[in-house]
């Protein structure tokens, strides 16, 4: 289970990295995802998040993964593939939606999972 917790911690770290990048630069999400320097950092963190979810699946951590909707898990995987394989033409609206809507949900769910495991 500690391996799974480590993966969840890495996901939280990536979410916090994205939050820091946006907040530290006093940018709106729409500006951050278009900035030449910031854009790659945000996208790499999204890729890292998807990779950790894939590793949880590979590790058969289905008890943890069942806390997330199938749509969210498929969605983050699709966004990862989209960024990694079609980087130059990635739709910024998709990245914005992930940051604005999906990442806060992931963060809350992971914090709840960790809290329940500690009890």
Phi and psi restraints in degrees (range 20) as a CNS / XPLOR table:
assign (resid 1 and name C) (resid 2 and name N)
       (resid 2 and name CA) (resid 2 and name C) 1.0 -64.8 20.0 2
assign (resid 2 and name N) (resid 2 and name CA)
       (resid 2 and name C) (resid 3 and name N) 1.0 -29.9 20.0 2
assign (resid 2 and name C) (resid 3 and name N)
       (resid 3 and name CA) (resid 3 and name C) 1.0 -64.9 20.0 2
assign (resid 3 and name N) (resid 3 and name CA)
       (resid 3 and name C) (resid 4 and name N) 1.0 -41.1 20.0 2
assign (resid 3 and name C) (resid 4 and name N)
       (resid 4 and name CA) (resid 4 and name C) 1.0 -66.6 20.0 2
assign (resid 4 and name N) (resid 4 and name CA)
       (resid 4 and name C) (resid 5 and name N) 1.0 -40.8 20.0 2
assign (resid 4 and name C) (resid 5 and name N)
       (resid 5 and name CA) (resid 5 and name C) 1.0 -62.8 20.0 2
assign (resid 5 and name N) (resid 5 and name CA)
       (resid 5 and name C) (resid 6 and name N) 1.0 -40.2 20.0 2
assign (resid 5 and name C) (resid 6 and name N)
       (resid 6 and name CA) (resid 6 and name C) 1.0 -60.1 20.0 2
assign (resid 6 and name N) (resid 6 and name CA)
       (resid 6 and name C) (resid 7 and name N) 1.0 -42.3 20.0 2
assign (resid 6 and name C) (resid 7 and name N)
       (resid 7 and name CA) (resid 7 and name C) 1.0 -64.8 20.0 2
assign (resid 7 and name N) (resid 7 and name CA)
       (resid 7 and name C) (resid 8 and name N) 1.0 -41.7 20.0 2
assign (resid 7 and name C) (resid 8 and name N)
       (resid 8 and name CA) (resid 8 and name C) 1.0 -63.6 20.0 2
assign (resid 8 and name N) (resid 8 and name CA)
       (resid 8 and name C) (resid 9 and name N) 1.0 -39.4 20.0 2
assign (resid 8 and name C) (resid 9 and name N)
       (resid 9 and name CA) (resid 9 and name C) 1.0 -62.3 20.0 2
assign (resid 9 and name N) (resid 9 and name CA)
       (resid 9 and name C) (resid 10 and name N) 1.0 -38.1 20.0 2
assign (resid 9 and name C) (resid 10 and name N)
       (resid 10 and name CA) (resid 10 and name C) 1.0 -66.3 20.0 2
assign (resid 10 and name N) (resid 10 and name CA)
       (resid 10 and name C) (resid 11 and name N) 1.0 -38.3 20.0 2
assign (resid 10 and name C) (resid 11 and name N)
       (resid 11 and name CA) (resid 11 and name C) 1.0 -63.2 20.0 2
assign (resid 11 and name N) (resid 11 and name CA)
       (resid 11 and name C) (resid 12 and name N) 1.0 -46.5 20.0 2
assign (resid 11 and name C) (resid 12 and name N)
       (resid 12 and name CA) (resid 12 and name C) 1.0 -59.8 20.0 2
assign (resid 12 and name N) (resid 12 and name CA)
       (resid 12 and name C) (resid 13 and name N) 1.0 -41.0 20.0 2
assign (resid 12 and name C) (resid 13 and name N)
       (resid 13 and name CA) (resid 13 and name C) 1.0 -59.8 20.0 2
assign (resid 13 and name N) (resid 13 and name CA)
       (resid 13 and name C) (resid 14 and name N) 1.0 -42.9 20.0 2
assign (resid 13 and name C) (resid 14 and name N)
       (resid 14 and name CA) (resid 14 and name C) 1.0 -66.0 20.0 2
assign (resid 14 and name N) (resid 14 and name CA)
       (resid 14 and name C) (resid 15 and name N) 1.0 -40.9 20.0 2
assign (resid 14 and name C) (resid 15 and name N)
       (resid 15 and name CA) (resid 15 and name C) 1.0 -62.8 20.0 2
assign (resid 15 and name N) (resid 15 and name CA)
       (resid 15 and name C) (resid 16 and name N) 1.0 -43.9 20.0 2
assign (resid 15 and name C) (resid 16 and name N)
       (resid 16 and name CA) (resid 16 and name C) 1.0 -66.0 20.0 2
assign (resid 16 and name N) (resid 16 and name CA)
       (resid 16 and name C) (resid 17 and name N) 1.0 -34.8 20.0 2
assign (resid 16 and name C) (resid 17 and name N)
       (resid 17 and name CA) (resid 17 and name C) 1.0 -60.2 20.0 2
assign (resid 17 and name N) (resid 17 and name CA)
       (resid 17 and name C) (resid 18 and name N) 1.0 -45.5 20.0 2
assign (resid 17 and name C) (resid 18 and name N)
       (resid 18 and name CA) (resid 18 and name C) 1.0 -64.2 20.0 2
assign (resid 18 and name N) (resid 18 and name CA)
       (resid 18 and name C) (resid 19 and name N) 1.0 -44.3 20.0 2
assign (resid 18 and name C) (resid 19 and name N)
       (resid 19 and name CA) (resid 19 and name C) 1.0 -58.6 20.0 2
assign (resid 19 and name N) (resid 19 and name CA)
       (resid 19 and name C) (resid 20 and name N) 1.0 -44.3 20.0 2
assign (resid 19 and name C) (resid 20 and name N)
       (resid 20 and name CA) (resid 20 and name C) 1.0 -63.0 20.0 2
assign (resid 20 and name N) (resid 20 and name CA)
       (resid 20 and name C) (resid 21 and name N) 1.0 -45.7 20.0 2
assign (resid 20 and name C) (resid 21 and name N)
       (resid 21 and name CA) (resid 21 and name C) 1.0 -57.0 20.0 2
assign (resid 21 and name N) (resid 21 and name CA)
       (resid 21 and name C) (resid 22 and name N) 1.0 -46.0 20.0 2
assign (resid 21 and name C) (resid 22 and name N)
       (resid 22 and name CA) (resid 22 and name C) 1.0 -71.5 20.0 2
assign (resid 22 and name N) (resid 22 and name CA)
       (resid 22 and name C) (resid 23 and name N) 1.0 -48.7 20.0 2
assign (resid 22 and name C) (resid 23 and name N)
       (resid 23 and name CA) (resid 23 and name C) 1.0 -71.5 20.0 2
assign (resid 23 and name N) (resid 23 and name CA)
       (resid 23 and name C) (resid 24 and name N) 1.0 -38.5 20.0 2
assign (resid 23 and name C) (resid 24 and name N)
       (resid 24 and name CA) (resid 24 and name C) 1.0 -66.3 20.0 2
assign (resid 24 and name N) (resid 24 and name CA)
       (resid 24 and name C) (resid 25 and name N) 1.0 -28.3 20.0 2
assign (resid 24 and name C) (resid 25 and name N)
       (resid 25 and name CA) (resid 25 and name C) 1.0 -97.0 20.0 2
assign (resid 25 and name N) (resid 25 and name CA)
       (resid 25 and name C) (resid 26 and name N) 1.0 6.4 20.0 2
assign (resid 25 and name C) (resid 26 and name N)
       (resid 26 and name CA) (resid 26 and name C) 1.0 48.7 20.0 2
assign (resid 26 and name N) (resid 26 and name CA)
       (resid 26 and name C) (resid 27 and name N) 1.0 45.4 20.0 2
assign (resid 26 and name C) (resid 27 and name N)
       (resid 27 and name CA) (resid 27 and name C) 1.0 -108.0 20.0 2
assign (resid 27 and name N) (resid 27 and name CA)
       (resid 27 and name C) (resid 28 and name N) 1.0 150.3 20.0 2
assign (resid 27 and name C) (resid 28 and name N)
       (resid 28 and name CA) (resid 28 and name C) 1.0 -77.8 20.0 2
assign (resid 28 and name N) (resid 28 and name CA)
       (resid 28 and name C) (resid 29 and name N) 1.0 155.5 20.0 2
assign (resid 28 and name C) (resid 29 and name N)
       (resid 29 and name CA) (resid 29 and name C) 1.0 -55.4 20.0 2
assign (resid 29 and name N) (resid 29 and name CA)
       (resid 29 and name C) (resid 30 and name N) 1.0 -42.1 20.0 2
assign (resid 29 and name C) (resid 30 and name N)
       (resid 30 and name CA) (resid 30 and name C) 1.0 -61.2 20.0 2
assign (resid 30 and name N) (resid 30 and name CA)
       (resid 30 and name C) (resid 31 and name N) 1.0 -35.7 20.0 2
assign (resid 30 and name C) (resid 31 and name N)
       (resid 31 and name CA) (resid 31 and name C) 1.0 -76.0 20.0 2
assign (resid 31 and name N) (resid 31 and name CA)
       (resid 31 and name C) (resid 32 and name N) 1.0 -39.2 20.0 2
assign (resid 31 and name C) (resid 32 and name N)
       (resid 32 and name CA) (resid 32 and name C) 1.0 -62.4 20.0 2
assign (resid 32 and name N) (resid 32 and name CA)
       (resid 32 and name C) (resid 33 and name N) 1.0 -41.7 20.0 2
assign (resid 32 and name C) (resid 33 and name N)
       (resid 33 and name CA) (resid 33 and name C) 1.0 -75.6 20.0 2
assign (resid 33 and name N) (resid 33 and name CA)
       (resid 33 and name C) (resid 34 and name N) 1.0 -8.0 20.0 2
assign (resid 33 and name C) (resid 34 and name N)
       (resid 34 and name CA) (resid 34 and name C) 1.0 -106.4 20.0 2
assign (resid 34 and name N) (resid 34 and name CA)
       (resid 34 and name C) (resid 35 and name N) 1.0 -10.5 20.0 2
assign (resid 34 and name C) (resid 35 and name N)
       (resid 35 and name CA) (resid 35 and name C) 1.0 -69.6 20.0 2
assign (resid 35 and name N) (resid 35 and name CA)
       (resid 35 and name C) (resid 36 and name N) 1.0 132.7 20.0 2
assign (resid 35 and name C) (resid 36 and name N)
       (resid 36 and name CA) (resid 36 and name C) 1.0 -58.9 20.0 2
assign (resid 36 and name N) (resid 36 and name CA)
       (resid 36 and name C) (resid 37 and name N) 1.0 -35.2 20.0 2
assign (resid 36 and name C) (resid 37 and name N)
       (resid 37 and name CA) (resid 37 and name C) 1.0 -89.8 20.0 2
assign (resid 37 and name N) (resid 37 and name CA)
       (resid 37 and name C) (resid 38 and name N) 1.0 -41.3 20.0 2
assign (resid 37 and name C) (resid 38 and name N)
       (resid 38 and name CA) (resid 38 and name C) 1.0 -77.0 20.0 2
assign (resid 38 and name N) (resid 38 and name CA)
       (resid 38 and name C) (resid 39 and name N) 1.0 -36.1 20.0 2
assign (resid 38 and name C) (resid 39 and name N)
       (resid 39 and name CA) (resid 39 and name C) 1.0 -50.0 20.0 2
assign (resid 39 and name N) (resid 39 and name CA)
       (resid 39 and name C) (resid 40 and name N) 1.0 -50.3 20.0 2
assign (resid 39 and name C) (resid 40 and name N)
       (resid 40 and name CA) (resid 40 and name C) 1.0 -63.8 20.0 2
assign (resid 40 and name N) (resid 40 and name CA)
       (resid 40 and name C) (resid 41 and name N) 1.0 -34.9 20.0 2
assign (resid 40 and name C) (resid 41 and name N)
       (resid 41 and name CA) (resid 41 and name C) 1.0 -66.2 20.0 2
assign (resid 41 and name N) (resid 41 and name CA)
       (resid 41 and name C) (resid 42 and name N) 1.0 -42.4 20.0 2
assign (resid 41 and name C) (resid 42 and name N)
       (resid 42 and name CA) (resid 42 and name C) 1.0 -64.0 20.0 2
assign (resid 42 and name N) (resid 42 and name CA)
       (resid 42 and name C) (resid 43 and name N) 1.0 -46.4 20.0 2
assign (resid 42 and name C) (resid 43 and name N)
       (resid 43 and name CA) (resid 43 and name C) 1.0 -64.1 20.0 2
assign (resid 43 and name N) (resid 43 and name CA)
       (resid 43 and name C) (resid 44 and name N) 1.0 -38.8 20.0 2
assign (resid 43 and name C) (resid 44 and name N)
       (resid 44 and name CA) (resid 44 and name C) 1.0 -65.0 20.0 2
assign (resid 44 and name N) (resid 44 and name CA)
       (resid 44 and name C) (resid 45 and name N) 1.0 -37.7 20.0 2
assign (resid 44 and name C) (resid 45 and name N)
       (resid 45 and name CA) (resid 45 and name C) 1.0 -67.3 20.0 2
assign (resid 45 and name N) (resid 45 and name CA)
       (resid 45 and name C) (resid 46 and name N) 1.0 -35.9 20.0 2
assign (resid 45 and name C) (resid 46 and name N)
       (resid 46 and name CA) (resid 46 and name C) 1.0 -64.8 20.0 2
assign (resid 46 and name N) (resid 46 and name CA)
       (resid 46 and name C) (resid 47 and name N) 1.0 -41.6 20.0 2
assign (resid 46 and name C) (resid 47 and name N)
       (resid 47 and name CA) (resid 47 and name C) 1.0 -60.8 20.0 2
assign (resid 47 and name N) (resid 47 and name CA)
       (resid 47 and name C) (resid 48 and name N) 1.0 -44.5 20.0 2
assign (resid 47 and name C) (resid 48 and name N)
       (resid 48 and name CA) (resid 48 and name C) 1.0 -61.3 20.0 2
assign (resid 48 and name N) (resid 48 and name CA)
       (resid 48 and name C) (resid 49 and name N) 1.0 -38.8 20.0 2
assign (resid 48 and name C) (resid 49 and name N)
       (resid 49 and name CA) (resid 49 and name C) 1.0 -61.5 20.0 2
assign (resid 49 and name N) (resid 49 and name CA)
       (resid 49 and name C) (resid 50 and name N) 1.0 -48.6 20.0 2
assign (resid 49 and name C) (resid 50 and name N)
       (resid 50 and name CA) (resid 50 and name C) 1.0 -61.7 20.0 2
assign (resid 50 and name N) (resid 50 and name CA)
       (resid 50 and name C) (resid 51 and name N) 1.0 -38.5 20.0 2
assign (resid 50 and name C) (resid 51 and name N)
       (resid 51 and name CA) (resid 51 and name C) 1.0 -62.9 20.0 2
assign (resid 51 and name N) (resid 51 and name CA)
       (resid 51 and name C) (resid 52 and name N) 1.0 -40.3 20.0 2
assign (resid 51 and name C) (resid 52 and name N)
       (resid 52 and name CA) (resid 52 and name C) 1.0 -67.4 20.0 2
assign (resid 52 and name N) (resid 52 and name CA)
       (resid 52 and name C) (resid 53 and name N) 1.0 -38.1 20.0 2
assign (resid 52 and name C) (resid 53 and name N)
       (resid 53 and name CA) (resid 53 and name C) 1.0 -63.9 20.0 2
assign (resid 53 and name N) (resid 53 and name CA)
       (resid 53 and name C) (resid 54 and name N) 1.0 -39.9 20.0 2
assign (resid 53 and name C) (resid 54 and name N)
       (resid 54 and name CA) (resid 54 and name C) 1.0 -63.3 20.0 2
assign (resid 54 and name N) (resid 54 and name CA)
       (resid 54 and name C) (resid 55 and name N) 1.0 -39.4 20.0 2
assign (resid 54 and name C) (resid 55 and name N)
       (resid 55 and name CA) (resid 55 and name C) 1.0 -68.0 20.0 2
assign (resid 55 and name N) (resid 55 and name CA)
       (resid 55 and name C) (resid 56 and name N) 1.0 -36.2 20.0 2
assign (resid 55 and name C) (resid 56 and name N)
       (resid 56 and name CA) (resid 56 and name C) 1.0 -61.2 20.0 2
assign (resid 56 and name N) (resid 56 and name CA)
       (resid 56 and name C) (resid 57 and name N) 1.0 -40.6 20.0 2
assign (resid 56 and name C) (resid 57 and name N)
       (resid 57 and name CA) (resid 57 and name C) 1.0 -65.9 20.0 2
assign (resid 57 and name N) (resid 57 and name CA)
       (resid 57 and name C) (resid 58 and name N) 1.0 -44.9 20.0 2
assign (resid 57 and name C) (resid 58 and name N)
       (resid 58 and name CA) (resid 58 and name C) 1.0 -61.8 20.0 2
assign (resid 58 and name N) (resid 58 and name CA)
       (resid 58 and name C) (resid 59 and name N) 1.0 -31.2 20.0 2
assign (resid 58 and name C) (resid 59 and name N)
       (resid 59 and name CA) (resid 59 and name C) 1.0 -84.5 20.0 2
assign (resid 59 and name N) (resid 59 and name CA)
       (resid 59 and name C) (resid 60 and name N) 1.0 4.5 20.0 2
assign (resid 59 and name C) (resid 60 and name N)
       (resid 60 and name CA) (resid 60 and name C) 1.0 58.8 20.0 2
assign (resid 60 and name N) (resid 60 and name CA)
       (resid 60 and name C) (resid 61 and name N) 1.0 38.6 20.0 2
assign (resid 60 and name C) (resid 61 and name N)
       (resid 61 and name CA) (resid 61 and name C) 1.0 -88.4 20.0 2
assign (resid 61 and name N) (resid 61 and name CA)
       (resid 61 and name C) (resid 62 and name N) 1.0 56.7 20.0 2
assign (resid 61 and name C) (resid 62 and name N)
       (resid 62 and name CA) (resid 62 and name C) 1.0 -69.3 20.0 2
assign (resid 62 and name N) (resid 62 and name CA)
       (resid 62 and name C) (resid 63 and name N) 1.0 -26.6 20.0 2
assign (resid 62 and name C) (resid 63 and name N)
       (resid 63 and name CA) (resid 63 and name C) 1.0 -62.8 20.0 2
assign (resid 63 and name N) (resid 63 and name CA)
       (resid 63 and name C) (resid 64 and name N) 1.0 -36.8 20.0 2
assign (resid 63 and name C) (resid 64 and name N)
       (resid 64 and name CA) (resid 64 and name C) 1.0 -77.0 20.0 2
assign (resid 64 and name N) (resid 64 and name CA)
       (resid 64 and name C) (resid 65 and name N) 1.0 -45.8 20.0 2
assign (resid 64 and name C) (resid 65 and name N)
       (resid 65 and name CA) (resid 65 and name C) 1.0 -64.5 20.0 2
assign (resid 65 and name N) (resid 65 and name CA)
       (resid 65 and name C) (resid 66 and name N) 1.0 -25.6 20.0 2
assign (resid 65 and name C) (resid 66 and name N)
       (resid 66 and name CA) (resid 66 and name C) 1.0 -67.7 20.0 2
assign (resid 66 and name N) (resid 66 and name CA)
       (resid 66 and name C) (resid 67 and name N) 1.0 -11.3 20.0 2
assign (resid 66 and name C) (resid 67 and name N)
       (resid 67 and name CA) (resid 67 and name C) 1.0 -75.3 20.0 2
assign (resid 67 and name N) (resid 67 and name CA)
       (resid 67 and name C) (resid 68 and name N) 1.0 -15.8 20.0 2
assign (resid 67 and name C) (resid 68 and name N)
       (resid 68 and name CA) (resid 68 and name C) 1.0 -107.2 20.0 2
assign (resid 68 and name N) (resid 68 and name CA)
       (resid 68 and name C) (resid 69 and name N) 1.0 149.2 20.0 2
assign (resid 68 and name C) (resid 69 and name N)
       (resid 69 and name CA) (resid 69 and name C) 1.0 -74.0 20.0 2
assign (resid 69 and name N) (resid 69 and name CA)
       (resid 69 and name C) (resid 70 and name N) 1.0 152.7 20.0 2
assign (resid 69 and name C) (resid 70 and name N)
       (resid 70 and name CA) (resid 70 and name C) 1.0 -59.8 20.0 2
assign (resid 70 and name N) (resid 70 and name CA)
       (resid 70 and name C) (resid 71 and name N) 1.0 -36.8 20.0 2
assign (resid 70 and name C) (resid 71 and name N)
       (resid 71 and name CA) (resid 71 and name C) 1.0 -62.6 20.0 2
assign (resid 71 and name N) (resid 71 and name CA)
       (resid 71 and name C) (resid 72 and name N) 1.0 -41.7 20.0 2
assign (resid 71 and name C) (resid 72 and name N)
       (resid 72 and name CA) (resid 72 and name C) 1.0 -65.3 20.0 2
assign (resid 72 and name N) (resid 72 and name CA)
       (resid 72 and name C) (resid 73 and name N) 1.0 -43.0 20.0 2
assign (resid 72 and name C) (resid 73 and name N)
       (resid 73 and name CA) (resid 73 and name C) 1.0 -67.7 20.0 2
assign (resid 73 and name N) (resid 73 and name CA)
       (resid 73 and name C) (resid 74 and name N) 1.0 -42.4 20.0 2
assign (resid 73 and name C) (resid 74 and name N)
       (resid 74 and name CA) (resid 74 and name C) 1.0 -66.1 20.0 2
assign (resid 74 and name N) (resid 74 and name CA)
       (resid 74 and name C) (resid 75 and name N) 1.0 -39.0 20.0 2
assign (resid 74 and name C) (resid 75 and name N)
       (resid 75 and name CA) (resid 75 and name C) 1.0 -63.4 20.0 2
assign (resid 75 and name N) (resid 75 and name CA)
       (resid 75 and name C) (resid 76 and name N) 1.0 -46.3 20.0 2
assign (resid 75 and name C) (resid 76 and name N)
       (resid 76 and name CA) (resid 76 and name C) 1.0 -67.5 20.0 2
assign (resid 76 and name N) (resid 76 and name CA)
       (resid 76 and name C) (resid 77 and name N) 1.0 -33.5 20.0 2
assign (resid 76 and name C) (resid 77 and name N)
       (resid 77 and name CA) (resid 77 and name C) 1.0 -67.1 20.0 2
assign (resid 77 and name N) (resid 77 and name CA)
       (resid 77 and name C) (resid 78 and name N) 1.0 -42.2 20.0 2
assign (resid 77 and name C) (resid 78 and name N)
       (resid 78 and name CA) (resid 78 and name C) 1.0 -64.7 20.0 2
assign (resid 78 and name N) (resid 78 and name CA)
       (resid 78 and name C) (resid 79 and name N) 1.0 -41.6 20.0 2
assign (resid 78 and name C) (resid 79 and name N)
       (resid 79 and name CA) (resid 79 and name C) 1.0 -64.4 20.0 2
assign (resid 79 and name N) (resid 79 and name CA)
       (resid 79 and name C) (resid 80 and name N) 1.0 -40.1 20.0 2
assign (resid 79 and name C) (resid 80 and name N)
       (resid 80 and name CA) (resid 80 and name C) 1.0 -58.5 20.0 2
assign (resid 80 and name N) (resid 80 and name CA)
       (resid 80 and name C) (resid 81 and name N) 1.0 -48.1 20.0 2
assign (resid 80 and name C) (resid 81 and name N)
       (resid 81 and name CA) (resid 81 and name C) 1.0 -64.6 20.0 2
assign (resid 81 and name N) (resid 81 and name CA)
       (resid 81 and name C) (resid 82 and name N) 1.0 -38.6 20.0 2
assign (resid 81 and name C) (resid 82 and name N)
       (resid 82 and name CA) (resid 82 and name C) 1.0 -61.4 20.0 2
assign (resid 82 and name N) (resid 82 and name CA)
       (resid 82 and name C) (resid 83 and name N) 1.0 -47.0 20.0 2
assign (resid 82 and name C) (resid 83 and name N)
       (resid 83 and name CA) (resid 83 and name C) 1.0 -66.0 20.0 2
assign (resid 83 and name N) (resid 83 and name CA)
       (resid 83 and name C) (resid 84 and name N) 1.0 -46.7 20.0 2
assign (resid 83 and name C) (resid 84 and name N)
       (resid 84 and name CA) (resid 84 and name C) 1.0 -69.5 20.0 2
assign (resid 84 and name N) (resid 84 and name CA)
       (resid 84 and name C) (resid 85 and name N) 1.0 -31.9 20.0 2
assign (resid 84 and name C) (resid 85 and name N)
       (resid 85 and name CA) (resid 85 and name C) 1.0 -109.4 20.0 2
assign (resid 85 and name N) (resid 85 and name CA)
       (resid 85 and name C) (resid 86 and name N) 1.0 -12.9 20.0 2
assign (resid 85 and name C) (resid 86 and name N)
       (resid 86 and name CA) (resid 86 and name C) 1.0 -139.7 20.0 2
assign (resid 86 and name N) (resid 86 and name CA)
       (resid 86 and name C) (resid 87 and name N) 1.0 48.3 20.0 2
assign (resid 86 and name C) (resid 87 and name N)
       (resid 87 and name CA) (resid 87 and name C) 1.0 -54.8 20.0 2
assign (resid 87 and name N) (resid 87 and name CA)
       (resid 87 and name C) (resid 88 and name N) 1.0 -44.7 20.0 2
assign (resid 87 and name C) (resid 88 and name N)
       (resid 88 and name CA) (resid 88 and name C) 1.0 -69.5 20.0 2
assign (resid 88 and name N) (resid 88 and name CA)
       (resid 88 and name C) (resid 89 and name N) 1.0 -24.0 20.0 2
assign (resid 88 and name C) (resid 89 and name N)
       (resid 89 and name CA) (resid 89 and name C) 1.0 -117.0 20.0 2
assign (resid 89 and name N) (resid 89 and name CA)
       (resid 89 and name C) (resid 90 and name N) 1.0 23.6 20.0 2
assign (resid 89 and name C) (resid 90 and name N)
       (resid 90 and name CA) (resid 90 and name C) 1.0 -65.0 20.0 2
assign (resid 90 and name N) (resid 90 and name CA)
       (resid 90 and name C) (resid 91 and name N) 1.0 132.4 20.0 2
assign (resid 90 and name C) (resid 91 and name N)
       (resid 91 and name CA) (resid 91 and name C) 1.0 -70.9 20.0 2
assign (resid 91 and name N) (resid 91 and name CA)
       (resid 91 and name C) (resid 92 and name N) 1.0 118.0 20.0 2
assign (resid 91 and name C) (resid 92 and name N)
       (resid 92 and name CA) (resid 92 and name C) 1.0 -63.0 20.0 2
assign (resid 92 and name N) (resid 92 and name CA)
       (resid 92 and name C) (resid 93 and name N) 1.0 -27.8 20.0 2
assign (resid 92 and name C) (resid 93 and name N)
       (resid 93 and name CA) (resid 93 and name C) 1.0 -64.4 20.0 2
assign (resid 93 and name N) (resid 93 and name CA)
       (resid 93 and name C) (resid 94 and name N) 1.0 -34.4 20.0 2
assign (resid 93 and name C) (resid 94 and name N)
       (resid 94 and name CA) (resid 94 and name C) 1.0 -66.6 20.0 2
assign (resid 94 and name N) (resid 94 and name CA)
       (resid 94 and name C) (resid 95 and name N) 1.0 -45.6 20.0 2
assign (resid 94 and name C) (resid 95 and name N)
       (resid 95 and name CA) (resid 95 and name C) 1.0 -62.5 20.0 2
assign (resid 95 and name N) (resid 95 and name CA)
       (resid 95 and name C) (resid 96 and name N) 1.0 -42.2 20.0 2
assign (resid 95 and name C) (resid 96 and name N)
       (resid 96 and name CA) (resid 96 and name C) 1.0 -61.0 20.0 2
assign (resid 96 and name N) (resid 96 and name CA)
       (resid 96 and name C) (resid 97 and name N) 1.0 -44.3 20.0 2
assign (resid 96 and name C) (resid 97 and name N)
       (resid 97 and name CA) (resid 97 and name C) 1.0 -61.1 20.0 2
assign (resid 97 and name N) (resid 97 and name CA)
       (resid 97 and name C) (resid 98 and name N) 1.0 -41.9 20.0 2
assign (resid 97 and name C) (resid 98 and name N)
       (resid 98 and name CA) (resid 98 and name C) 1.0 -60.0 20.0 2
assign (resid 98 and name N) (resid 98 and name CA)
       (resid 98 and name C) (resid 99 and name N) 1.0 -48.1 20.0 2
assign (resid 98 and name C) (resid 99 and name N)
       (resid 99 and name CA) (resid 99 and name C) 1.0 -66.2 20.0 2
assign (resid 99 and name N) (resid 99 and name CA)
       (resid 99 and name C) (resid 100 and name N) 1.0 -45.0 20.0 2
assign (resid 99 and name C) (resid 100 and name N)
       (resid 100 and name CA) (resid 100 and name C) 1.0 -74.3 20.0 2
assign (resid 100 and name N) (resid 100 and name CA)
       (resid 100 and name C) (resid 101 and name N) 1.0 -39.1 20.0 2
assign (resid 100 and name C) (resid 101 and name N)
       (resid 101 and name CA) (resid 101 and name C) 1.0 -112.1 20.0 2
assign (resid 101 and name N) (resid 101 and name CA)
       (resid 101 and name C) (resid 102 and name N) 1.0 -47.6 20.0 2
assign (resid 101 and name C) (resid 102 and name N)
       (resid 102 and name CA) (resid 102 and name C) 1.0 -75.9 20.0 2
assign (resid 102 and name N) (resid 102 and name CA)
       (resid 102 and name C) (resid 103 and name N) 1.0 -45.3 20.0 2
assign (resid 102 and name C) (resid 103 and name N)
       (resid 103 and name CA) (resid 103 and name C) 1.0 -61.4 20.0 2
assign (resid 103 and name N) (resid 103 and name CA)
       (resid 103 and name C) (resid 104 and name N) 1.0 -41.9 20.0 2
assign (resid 103 and name C) (resid 104 and name N)
       (resid 104 and name CA) (resid 104 and name C) 1.0 -61.6 20.0 2
assign (resid 104 and name N) (resid 104 and name CA)
       (resid 104 and name C) (resid 105 and name N) 1.0 -35.8 20.0 2
assign (resid 104 and name C) (resid 105 and name N)
       (resid 105 and name CA) (resid 105 and name C) 1.0 -65.4 20.0 2
assign (resid 105 and name N) (resid 105 and name CA)
       (resid 105 and name C) (resid 106 and name N) 1.0 -47.0 20.0 2
assign (resid 105 and name C) (resid 106 and name N)
       (resid 106 and name CA) (resid 106 and name C) 1.0 -57.3 20.0 2
assign (resid 106 and name N) (resid 106 and name CA)
       (resid 106 and name C) (resid 107 and name N) 1.0 -44.3 20.0 2
assign (resid 106 and name C) (resid 107 and name N)
       (resid 107 and name CA) (resid 107 and name C) 1.0 -60.9 20.0 2
assign (resid 107 and name N) (resid 107 and name CA)
       (resid 107 and name C) (resid 108 and name N) 1.0 -47.0 20.0 2
assign (resid 107 and name C) (resid 108 and name N)
       (resid 108 and name CA) (resid 108 and name C) 1.0 -62.7 20.0 2
assign (resid 108 and name N) (resid 108 and name CA)
       (resid 108 and name C) (resid 109 and name N) 1.0 -45.5 20.0 2
assign (resid 108 and name C) (resid 109 and name N)
       (resid 109 and name CA) (resid 109 and name C) 1.0 -62.5 20.0 2
assign (resid 109 and name N) (resid 109 and name CA)
       (resid 109 and name C) (resid 110 and name N) 1.0 -44.9 20.0 2
assign (resid 109 and name C) (resid 110 and name N)
       (resid 110 and name CA) (resid 110 and name C) 1.0 -64.8 20.0 2
assign (resid 110 and name N) (resid 110 and name CA)
       (resid 110 and name C) (resid 111 and name N) 1.0 -41.7 20.0 2
assign (resid 110 and name C) (resid 111 and name N)
       (resid 111 and name CA) (resid 111 and name C) 1.0 -61.9 20.0 2
assign (resid 111 and name N) (resid 111 and name CA)
       (resid 111 and name C) (resid 112 and name N) 1.0 -39.3 20.0 2
assign (resid 111 and name C) (resid 112 and name N)
       (resid 112 and name CA) (resid 112 and name C) 1.0 -65.8 20.0 2
assign (resid 112 and name N) (resid 112 and name CA)
       (resid 112 and name C) (resid 113 and name N) 1.0 -43.3 20.0 2
assign (resid 112 and name C) (resid 113 and name N)
       (resid 113 and name CA) (resid 113 and name C) 1.0 -59.1 20.0 2
assign (resid 113 and name N) (resid 113 and name CA)
       (resid 113 and name C) (resid 114 and name N) 1.0 -48.0 20.0 2
assign (resid 113 and name C) (resid 114 and name N)
       (resid 114 and name CA) (resid 114 and name C) 1.0 -63.5 20.0 2
assign (resid 114 and name N) (resid 114 and name CA)
       (resid 114 and name C) (resid 115 and name N) 1.0 -39.9 20.0 2
assign (resid 114 and name C) (resid 115 and name N)
       (resid 115 and name CA) (resid 115 and name C) 1.0 -62.5 20.0 2
assign (resid 115 and name N) (resid 115 and name CA)
       (resid 115 and name C) (resid 116 and name N) 1.0 -43.8 20.0 2
assign (resid 115 and name C) (resid 116 and name N)
       (resid 116 and name CA) (resid 116 and name C) 1.0 -66.6 20.0 2
assign (resid 116 and name N) (resid 116 and name CA)
       (resid 116 and name C) (resid 117 and name N) 1.0 -35.2 20.0 2
assign (resid 116 and name C) (resid 117 and name N)
       (resid 117 and name CA) (resid 117 and name C) 1.0 -71.7 20.0 2
assign (resid 117 and name N) (resid 117 and name CA)
       (resid 117 and name C) (resid 118 and name N) 1.0 -28.2 20.0 2
assign (resid 117 and name C) (resid 118 and name N)
       (resid 118 and name CA) (resid 118 and name C) 1.0 -73.4 20.0 2
assign (resid 118 and name N) (resid 118 and name CA)
       (resid 118 and name C) (resid 119 and name N) 1.0 -26.6 20.0 2
